[in-house]
Amino acid sequence: MITLSRSEIEALIDYPLAAKAIEAAYRAVSKGRVNLPPVGHIAFPEHQGDCHIKYGHIQGDAIFAIKVATGFAGNADRGLPSGNGMTLVLSAETGEAVALLHDEMVMTDIRTALGGAIASRELARADSKKVLIVGTGIQARRQVEAHIALIGSHLEFTVWGRNSSKAALVANELGEQASTTMVEDLEAACRAADIIVTTTAAISPIIQRTWISPGTHFTAVGADAPGKQELATELVAQADLLAADLAAQCLDHGEFAIPYRKGKLQAESVQDLGAILIAPHLGRSNASQITIADLTGLAAQDLAMTNLVLSAYAAKSTETRD
């Protein structure tokens, strides 16, 4: 059985190839080619933590995978990473264990960021330039990297966080990659942004409807478990276009879940991102629309990353033998 560590896995990941693999995974989901059982979730509120178990199989693939990913926000006070986890890869032909990818969340972080950048690229206005990143964790940094890789280095980033010192640190770290500054006034930053990417673990809305200008696009990745919410219910309910990595999943425990349970939006008003990738006319139709992509993360993305890593590992092993 192949066993790979975080550093080994990260060295095998190519952003452009990974983005193409994730796009293909989204399309496969919309075409009904992916077996996606419901997400497993365990909450640890006393430790500000939760655990997600995602697993699935893409039709025709030789492998399937089971991923365990944890997020414990309080770890920062202990000097520990907030996220951890691993992926068990098994043969879809024999059930044998093929690989253990102890990635410590790096595959999840990268596939989440690339999913976010794909959503922004597909749904934001073509002339979008100013990107507001809400949050200061690993995902905030990854979203900047992914947006640059998929959309371009012409983007100008601002970073907001509840802790202004952390926001300043993130902006300083990313300054060599693109124009990045820290902002303290979230309302003013929202009014000025073309694209807003939310990456927090908020359990009550931090962005209000009245702050948002026509034409703004949101990529929301923080609300990935029951009870989480970053955007005001009225903002979601009044948006012109709602997209999700998987509508049923996001209506259950994503950014759209609370507005849906309150009867503020209908299930049929949410488009799957894969469907928009297949038929772009389903996406933004004019420059004044407010669009929101709710991304809770799919096992299909994890499968795409797993296949990418194992293929790169096989190619590298062949080169070494030669």
Backbone torsions as a table, in degrees:
resi	resn	phi	psi	omega
1	MET	NA	136.8	178.6
2	ILE	-77.7	133.4	175.0
3	THR	-127.3	122.8	-178.4
4	LEU	-124.6	143.1	178.9
5	SER	-92.9	172.2	179.8
6	ARG	-55.1	-49.5	-176.6
7	SER	-63.6	-39.5	178.4
8	GLU	-65.3	-40.8	-179.3
9	ILE	-66.8	-47.2	-177.4
10	GLU	-61.5	-34.5	179.2
11	ALA	-68.1	-18.7	-177.8
12	LEU	-93.7	-5.7	-174.0
13	ILE	-93.7	124.2	174.8
14	ASP	-107.7	120.9	-174.2
15	TYR	-57.8	-50.9	-179.0
16	PRO	-60.4	-41.6	178.4
17	LEU	-66.5	-40.0	179.6
18	ALA	-64.6	-39.7	178.9
19	ALA	-62.0	-43.2	178.3
20	LYS	-63.3	-39.5	179.3
21	ALA	-65.3	-39.2	-179.5
22	ILE	-70.8	-39.5	174.9
23	GLU	-58.5	-44.8	179.1
24	ALA	-62.0	-36.6	178.7
25	ALA	-65.8	-42.5	176.9
26	TYR	-59.5	-43.7	179.8
27	ARG	-64.3	-41.2	-180.0
28	ALA	-61.8	-38.5	177.9
29	VAL	-62.3	-46.7	-178.3
30	SER	-67.4	-24.2	177.9
31	LYS	-88.2	0.2	178.5
32	GLY	76.3	25.1	-176.4
33	ARG	-97.7	5.5	-176.1
34	VAL	-122.3	130.2	173.5
35	ASN	-85.7	108.5	-176.7
36	LEU	-120.8	90.6	175.2
37	PRO	-64.5	161.3	178.6
38	PRO	-57.3	147.0	179.7
39	VAL	-70.4	135.9	172.9
40	GLY	-85.7	141.7	-178.0
41	HIS	-143.4	130.8	175.2
42	ILE	-124.7	125.2	-179.9
43	ALA	-99.9	143.4	175.7
44	PHE	-128.9	68.3	-173.2
45	PRO	-58.8	-30.4	-179.0
46	GLU	-68.4	-15.5	179.2
47	HIS	-121.4	16.9	-179.0
48	GLN	52.1	43.1	-175.3
49	GLY	-132.8	162.9	171.1
50	ASP	-153.6	164.8	-179.4
51	CYS	-132.7	132.1	175.6
52	HIS	-111.5	137.7	173.1
53	ILE	-119.4	116.0	-178.9
54	LYS	-122.9	139.3	-176.0
55	TYR	-154.6	156.8	-179.1
56	GLY	174.3	-176.6	-178.0
57	HIS	-150.6	131.6	175.0
58	ILE	-92.0	127.9	-177.4
59	GLN	-49.7	127.0	178.2
60	GLY	94.1	-15.8	-180.0
61	ASP	-72.3	147.7	-179.8
62	ALA	-79.4	-13.2	-177.7
63	ILE	-128.7	160.9	165.6
64	PHE	-131.3	168.6	-172.8
65	ALA	-143.4	151.6	174.9
66	ILE	-125.2	119.3	-177.8
67	LYS	-112.2	133.9	173.5
68	VAL	-115.0	122.0	-179.1
69	ALA	-130.3	132.8	-179.7
70	THR	-116.8	150.9	173.9
71	GLY	-138.0	116.9	-178.9
72	PHE	-125.9	98.6	-173.6
73	ALA	-60.4	-30.7	-178.1
74	GLY	-73.1	-6.8	-178.3
75	ASN	-62.4	-26.7	-178.6
76	ALA	-58.2	-35.5	179.5
77	ASP	-71.0	-16.3	178.9
78	ARG	-100.4	1.4	-177.9
79	GLY	74.3	25.3	-178.1
80	LEU	-116.2	154.0	175.3
81	PRO	-62.2	145.8	-179.7
82	SER	-75.3	-25.4	-178.0
83	GLY	-117.7	150.9	176.9
84	ASN	-155.8	174.6	177.3
85	GLY	149.3	-177.8	-178.3
86	MET	-161.3	165.7	179.4
87	THR	-126.1	128.1	174.3
88	LEU	-98.2	124.3	-177.8
89	VAL	-108.6	130.7	-178.0
90	LEU	-129.0	156.3	177.8
91	SER	-73.0	131.7	176.3
92	ALA	-80.5	-2.7	-179.4
93	GLU	-102.6	-35.3	-176.6
94	THR	-124.0	-15.2	-176.8
95	GLY	82.4	0.2	-179.4
96	GLU	-70.8	147.9	174.4
97	ALA	-69.2	128.2	-177.4
98	VAL	-102.9	-42.5	-175.8
99	ALA	-156.8	153.9	170.8
100	LEU	-121.7	113.6	-178.2
101	LEU	-103.2	96.6	-178.9
102	HIS	-86.7	74.5	-170.6
103	ASP	-85.8	-10.9	179.7
104	GLU	54.8	35.4	174.6
105	MET	88.2	-3.1	-174.4
106	VAL	-65.7	-37.2	178.0
107	MET	-66.5	-41.2	177.8
108	THR	-64.6	-44.0	-179.9
109	ASP	-60.0	-44.6	-176.8
110	ILE	-71.8	-43.3	-178.9
111	ARG	-67.7	-32.3	175.7
112	THR	-65.5	-44.7	-180.0
113	ALA	-64.4	-42.9	179.4
114	LEU	-67.0	-38.3	174.8
115	GLY	-59.8	-41.2	178.2
116	GLY	-63.4	-43.8	-179.7
117	ALA	-67.4	-36.2	176.1
118	ILE	-62.0	-44.8	179.4
119	ALA	-62.3	-44.3	179.1
120	SER	-63.7	-43.3	-179.9
121	ARG	-61.6	-39.9	-176.0
122	GLU	-79.0	-30.1	-169.3
123	LEU	-113.4	-19.9	178.9
124	ALA	-75.6	160.6	174.9
125	ARG	-59.7	147.4	-177.9
126	ALA	-63.0	-27.0	-178.3
127	ASP	-93.9	11.3	-178.6
128	SER	-60.9	136.2	-178.7
129	LYS	-134.6	-37.3	-174.2
130	LYS	-95.1	119.1	-176.6
131	VAL	-116.1	122.4	175.6
132	LEU	-98.8	124.4	175.5
133	ILE	-101.9	120.1	-179.4
134	VAL	-102.8	111.1	-175.6
135	GLY	126.3	160.6	-174.9
136	THR	-132.5	13.5	-178.4
137	GLY	-87.9	-167.3	-179.9
138	ILE	-57.1	-41.5	-176.7
139	GLN	-65.5	-32.4	175.9
140	ALA	-59.5	-45.2	179.5
141	ARG	-65.7	-44.3	-178.4
142	ARG	-64.4	-35.9	179.9
143	GLN	-64.6	-38.9	176.7
144	VAL	-62.1	-48.4	179.0
145	GLU	-57.4	-45.8	-176.7
146	ALA	-69.1	-39.7	178.9
147	HIS	-65.1	-38.2	175.8
148	ILE	-64.2	-44.9	-176.7
149	ALA	-64.1	-39.0	-173.4
150	LEU	-97.0	-27.5	-175.7
151	ILE	-110.7	-42.2	175.2
152	GLY	141.9	157.8	-178.2
153	SER	-78.8	-2.4	177.3
154	HIS	-74.5	-13.1	-179.1
155	LEU	-64.6	144.9	176.6
156	GLU	-113.3	124.2	-173.5
157	PHE	-107.5	141.6	166.3
158	THR	-121.9	149.6	-177.4
159	VAL	-125.8	128.1	175.1
160	TRP	-121.9	141.7	174.1
161	GLY	-149.2	157.9	177.3
162	ARG	-59.5	-32.2	176.9
163	ASN	-101.0	106.6	-175.2
164	SER	-64.4	-28.2	178.7
165	SER	-67.0	-40.1	177.5
166	LYS	-67.5	-38.4	178.3
167	ALA	-63.2	-40.9	178.5
168	ALA	-64.3	-39.0	179.1
169	LEU	-63.4	-45.3	178.8
170	VAL	-61.3	-46.4	-179.6
171	ALA	-60.5	-40.6	179.9
172	ASN	-66.4	-41.5	-179.6
173	GLU	-64.1	-35.3	-174.5
174	LEU	-93.4	-3.4	-176.2
175	GLY	-60.6	-26.6	-179.9
176	GLU	-76.4	-19.7	-178.7
177	GLN	-88.5	-35.0	-178.1
178	ALA	-164.9	168.4	176.0
179	SER	-62.4	114.8	-175.7
180	THR	-139.8	125.2	178.9
181	THR	-131.7	156.0	177.1
182	MET	-91.1	142.0	176.0
183	VAL	-126.0	148.3	179.7
184	GLU	-105.5	-25.2	-177.8
185	ASP	-96.7	100.8	-175.6
186	LEU	-66.1	-40.9	-179.6
187	GLU	-60.6	-47.6	180.0
188	ALA	-63.7	-38.4	179.6
189	ALA	-65.4	-39.5	177.7
190	CYS	-64.2	-41.7	-179.1
191	ARG	-63.3	-30.8	-175.8
192	ALA	-89.4	-12.9	-170.9
193	ALA	-85.7	147.8	170.3
194	ASP	-90.7	-38.2	179.8
195	ILE	-127.4	132.8	176.4
196	ILE	-121.5	122.5	179.9
197	VAL	-111.8	118.4	-178.2
198	THR	-104.3	129.6	-171.9
199	THR	-131.5	20.9	-173.4
200	THR	-94.7	172.5	175.4
201	ALA	-103.0	30.4	-175.3
202	ALA	-59.8	143.7	176.7
203	ILE	-111.2	6.6	171.5
204	SER	-147.9	151.0	-173.0
205	PRO	-57.6	136.9	176.4
206	ILE	-113.9	-9.2	178.5
207	ILE	-123.5	128.0	-174.4
208	GLN	-101.5	154.4	-177.9
209	ARG	-61.1	-40.3	-174.4
210	THR	-68.9	-10.9	179.9
211	TRP	-84.6	-10.4	-165.0
212	ILE	-103.0	130.8	179.3
213	SER	-88.3	153.9	174.9
214	PRO	-56.2	142.6	178.0
215	GLY	92.1	-4.1	-178.6
216	THR	-74.6	141.3	173.2
217	HIS	-113.0	139.6	174.6
218	PHE	-113.2	134.0	164.3
219	THR	-115.6	110.4	-174.2
220	ALA	-108.0	115.2	-177.3
221	VAL	-119.4	-4.6	-174.2
222	GLY	-79.0	-35.8	-175.3
223	ALA	-83.2	81.7	-174.8
224	ASP	-113.7	15.1	-179.1
225	ALA	-152.6	158.0	-179.7
226	PRO	-53.8	136.3	177.0
227	GLY	92.8	-14.4	-179.6
228	LYS	-84.5	144.5	178.5
229	GLN	-161.4	127.0	179.4
230	GLU	-108.8	-28.4	-174.8
231	LEU	-108.7	140.3	178.7
232	ALA	-58.5	143.2	-179.9
233	THR	-55.2	-41.1	-179.8
234	GLU	-64.1	-34.3	178.3
235	LEU	-64.3	-46.1	178.8
236	VAL	-65.6	-45.5	-175.8
237	ALA	-64.1	-32.3	-175.2
238	GLN	-97.7	-0.6	178.7
239	ALA	-64.3	152.9	-176.9
240	ASP	-83.1	-27.8	-178.8
241	LEU	-145.5	127.5	178.2
242	LEU	-116.4	127.2	177.9
243	ALA	-126.2	154.7	-179.0
244	ALA	-145.1	152.4	173.6
245	ASP	-64.5	-34.7	171.9
246	LEU	-151.2	112.5	-172.3
247	ALA	-55.9	-48.1	-176.6
248	ALA	-60.4	-38.8	-178.8
249	GLN	-70.1	-42.7	-178.7
250	CYS	-69.7	-31.6	176.8
251	LEU	-72.4	-20.0	179.2
252	ASP	-86.7	-45.1	-176.4
253	HIS	-149.4	29.2	177.5
254	GLY	-109.1	-163.9	178.1
255	GLU	-60.4	-29.5	-178.6
256	PHE	-83.5	-10.3	-170.9
257	ALA	-63.0	-48.4	-176.9
258	ILE	-67.4	-46.9	174.9
259	PRO	-58.7	-35.9	179.4
260	TYR	-66.7	-45.2	-179.9
261	ARG	-66.0	-27.7	178.6
262	LYS	-82.8	-1.3	-179.8
263	GLY	76.9	19.4	-177.8
264	LYS	-88.3	-12.9	174.6
265	LEU	-146.5	156.0	-178.6
266	GLN	-103.1	147.8	-178.3
267	ALA	-57.4	-37.7	-176.1
268	GLU	-71.3	-8.1	179.3
269	SER	-85.6	-3.8	-178.0
270	VAL	-103.3	125.9	178.0
271	GLN	-98.2	142.9	171.7
272	ASP	-76.0	139.1	179.9
273	LEU	-59.9	-37.3	178.7
274	GLY	-60.4	-37.4	178.7
275	ALA	-65.5	-36.9	178.2
276	ILE	-69.3	-36.7	176.4
277	LEU	-64.5	-36.6	178.7
278	ILE	-73.1	-41.2	-176.8
279	ALA	-130.3	86.2	-174.3
280	PRO	-57.0	-22.1	179.7
281	HIS	-65.4	-14.9	177.1
282	LEU	-76.4	-11.9	-177.9
283	GLY	-87.3	-150.5	-177.6
284	ARG	-56.0	134.6	-179.6
285	SER	-113.0	-13.6	175.0
286	ASN	-155.9	165.5	-171.9
287	ALA	-73.7	-14.3	-176.4
288	SER	-94.9	-5.4	-177.6
289	GLN	-68.5	142.0	167.8
290	ILE	-93.7	122.7	-176.4
291	THR	-120.3	145.1	179.8
292	ILE	-133.8	128.7	171.7
293	ALA	-110.0	121.4	178.9
294	ASP	-103.8	117.1	-175.8
295	LEU	-119.6	112.4	179.3
296	THR	-102.4	-3.6	177.5
297	GLY	88.1	130.8	-177.3
298	LEU	-118.4	146.8	173.1
299	ALA	-59.9	-28.4	178.0
300	ALA	-60.0	-36.9	175.8
301	GLN	-65.8	-42.0	179.1
302	ASP	-63.4	-38.9	176.7
303	LEU	-64.4	-40.9	178.5
304	ALA	-61.6	-44.0	178.9
305	MET	-66.8	-39.5	179.2
306	THR	-61.6	-47.4	178.2
307	ASN	-61.3	-40.2	179.9
308	LEU	-62.6	-47.5	-178.1
309	VAL	-64.9	-45.0	-178.7
310	LEU	-67.6	-35.2	176.6
311	SER	-66.2	-43.0	178.7
312	ALA	-65.5	-37.9	178.2
313	TYR	-64.7	-42.1	179.3
314	ALA	-63.7	-42.5	-179.8
315	ALA	-64.9	-41.3	179.4
316	LYS	-66.5	-39.0	179.5
317	SER	-64.4	-39.4	178.6
318	THR	-64.4	-42.8	178.9
319	GLU	-61.4	-40.6	-178.5
320	THR	-64.9	-41.3	-180.0
321	ARG	-67.4	-37.3	179.8
322	ASP	-69.8	NA	NA
